[in-house]
Amino acid sequence: MTLLSVPPQATAPATGGAPAPLAPAARLLPALAAVYRAQLARAKVARIPLLFVATFQSVGILVMMRGVVDAGQTSAARSVVAGSSVLVVAFVALNLLAQYFGRLRATGGLDHYATLPVPAASVVLGAAAAYASFTLPGTVATAAFGAVMFGLPLGQLWVLLAVVPLAGAALSGLGAACGLLAPRQEIATMLGQLGMSAALLLGVLPVDHLPQPVLWLRDLLPSTYGVEAFAETFTPDPDWVLVAGDLAVCAGVGVVSLAIATWAYRRAVSR
């Protein structure tokens, strides 16, 4: 028997009985891993330009804000450094992911995923995780550069290992939902740009300088809680309960936003 031969029962003609059952759908975690690896391999082509643009943008904002914010242990300095660091995540997870899913929907790329026996959640989570994987080096580099420039301690940068995935999950869900729900690719791009601009203005600008209506909008932005958690670690005696609470909010918003993105994906492929 050769490798190409098949059992006799597989080649027997149908006799009018019930059709053969389809293969079971892939489970969530193996499907998620497969989509993640595929998306990661595809995104590697643009990895260096993506990291450069996201990091250069945030470092440029740090340099600009240094001209108006004094260095030292001040709330303004902590907000600027933390907000600029999380902005790297927002650029990739919110802006680029909205453009990616908007392009997939406009060009019919979602049809490919719709034919695969994988759960909808694995497609959304896999793509979001692949894009978010590129943000950690740029976020750490931005945070280290900003801490040195503003005279802040470097000892708590390890908190980014929690801030990046949790804030990234919340923003990735929003970015994917914008791309999947937008009626046109141009609108998806616009929504991604608006979201990143909101993360820039509401996350980087010092809280003490913002009017109360803007602070209310700031509380609605999920990346705000990642910024607050990271900014707290720059204080001489961080309140770790407060840090954990802010990260818990990011995690909760991430679950909700990714669930909405999964529903938007099912809605897009069913049309």
N, C-alpha and C positions, 0 to 999 in steps of 0.2 A: 504493500500500500504506500503510495507516495504521499507527500505532504499536502498535495492539492486534492487528494481524494476525500470524499465525504461519506458518512454512513449511508446505507441504502435507504433508511427511512427518511433522510433529508431530501432525497431526490425522487421519492415516490410521488406520483401525481395526486392531486387532490381528488377526492371521491365524493365531494359534496358535503363532507362533514364540516364541523366548526373550524374556522380559520385558526392557524397556529398562533399562540399567544405572543405578543410582542415582548421584547426583552424589558426587564424592569428598568425604571428610570434610575439614574445615578443618584446616590445619596448626597446629601448637602455638602458634607465636608470634603469627600473626594472630588466632587464636581467643582467646589470652590477652589481647591488646590490646583486643579487642571486649568480653570479659567485664569487664575492668578498667574500661573507660570506662562500661559500663552500671552496674556496682556503684558507681563513683565518683559518677555522677550521682544515684543513689538515696541514697547516704550523705550527699550535700551537704545534704539537708534537716535532718539531725541534726548537722551539723558543729559549729556553735557550741556547743550544749549538750554535745556529746561532748568537745570540747576544754576547755570550762570545767570540767566535772566531773573529767576526768582530771588536768588541771593543778592545779585547786584542791585536790584530794585530796593530791597530792604536795607542794604548797607547804605545806599544813597539817601534814603529817608533818615537813617541815623545821623549821617553827616549833616544833613540839612537841619534836623531838629537840634543838633548840638549847638547851633548858632543862637538858639532862642531858649534853650533849657540848660540850666546850670548842672555841672557834674556834682556827684556826691550822693549821700543817702537821702534823697528826696523822693516824694511820691511821683513827681513829674518824670524824673529820670528813670525810675522803675517802670512807669507806664510806657515810656517811649521804647525802652529796650525790649520789654516783654511783648508789646504790641507789634514791633517790627519783626520780632522773631516768629510770632504766630502768623504774621502776614505771609511768610513763605508758604505755610500750609494752606492759607486761603487762596493764594495764587494758583496752586496746583489743584487742590481738592475741590474748590468751588468754581473757579474760573475755567480751568482747562477741562475739567470733567463735564461741565455744562456744555462746552463746545464739542467735546468728544461724542456725547450721547446725542446732542442735536445733529451732528453730522451723520451719525449712524442712522438716525431716524430718517433724515432727509434723503440719504443715498440708498436706503433699503438694506443697510448692513444688519439691522435687527433681524431680518428674515433668516440670516445664517444661524443666529443663536436660537431662534424659534424652532428650528429643525432639530436641534440637539436635545437629547433626553436628559437635560439637566434642570434643576429647579431654578425658577426665576431669581430667587435670592442669591444664588451662587454667581450669576452673571453680574448683578449689581455689586455685590460685595467683592468679587474678584477684580473687577475693573477699578473699583474705588481703592482697594488695598494696593493694587499695582501702582496707581498714580501716587498714592500717599507714601509709598516706600521711598520715593525719591526726595521727599521733603526733609527727612531727618538730618542729612549732612549739611544742607543749606541752613536749616534752623539752628543747629549747633554752632556753625560758623558765624552766623549773624549774632547770636546771643553772646558768644565769646568776644567778638569785635565790639559790640555795644557795651558790654560790661567793662571792658578795658577803657573805652572812650569816655564813659560816664563815671568811672571810678566805683563800680559795683563789684561785689565779691563773685568769684567764679566757682565757689565750692558746691553750689546747689544745681549746677547745670544738669545733673543726672535726672532731675524732675522732668526734663524734656522727654525722657523715655515714656512717660505717662501722658504728658501734655500733647505730644504730637499725634499718637494714635487716637486718643479720645476726641481732641478737637478736630482731627482729620476725619474721623467717622461722622461727626455731626455735620461738618461742612461738605463732605463727600456726598452724603445723602441729599443735602439741599442742591448741590450742583447737578447730581444725576437726575433729580426730580425736575429741575429747571430744563435740562436738556430733553427729557422725555415728554414733558407736558407742553413745551413750547410748540405752537403750530408751525413755525418755520425756523430754519437753522439760524437765520439772522437774529431772531428774537431770543433764541437760546444763548447766542453769543452776547447779546446785549444784557440779558439777565445775569450771566456770569460776570461780566464787567461791572455791573451795578453792585453785585454782591461783594466783589473784591474791593470796590471803592468804599462800600460801607464798612468792611473790615479795616480798611486803611484809616478812614476818618474817625470811626468810633473806637478803634482799638489802639491807635498810636497816639492820638492827641491826649494830653494830660486831662484827667477827669476834673481837676479843679477848675479848668478853663472852659468847661462845657455848661451850657444852660440846662435847666431841668428837663424841658421837653426832649432834648437830645439824649439826656441820660436815660429817659424812659425807652427810647429807641435802642440805646446801647444794651439795655437789659434784655431786649428781644433777640439780640444777635448771639448765637451759640458760641462763637469764638471769643466773646467777651469773657466768658468764664475760664477759658484756657489762659487768656491774658492775665486775669486776676490771680489765678493760681500760681502762674510763673512769677508774676510781679511780687507776690507775697514772699517768695523764697529769697528775694534780694534784701529783705529786712534783716536787721541784726539778730532778731529772735522770731523766726517765722512761726505763724500760727498754723500748725499742720492740720488741725481740725478744719480750719477755713479752707486750706488747700485741698483737702480731701473732699469737702463739700462742693467746691467749684468743679473739681474733676468729676464728681458724681453727677452734677448737672450736665456736663458735657457728655457723659456716658448715656444718660437718659435721653437727651436730645438726639444723640447718635442713633439709638435704637429706633426712636420714632421716625427720624428723617430717613433712615435706610428702609424702614417698613413702607413709608410713603413712596420712596423711589422704586421699591419692588412692585408695589401696586401700579405705579405709573408705567413700569416696564411691561407688566402683563396687559395693561390697557393699550399700550402702543403696539404690541405684537399681535393682539387680537383683532386689530382693525384691518 
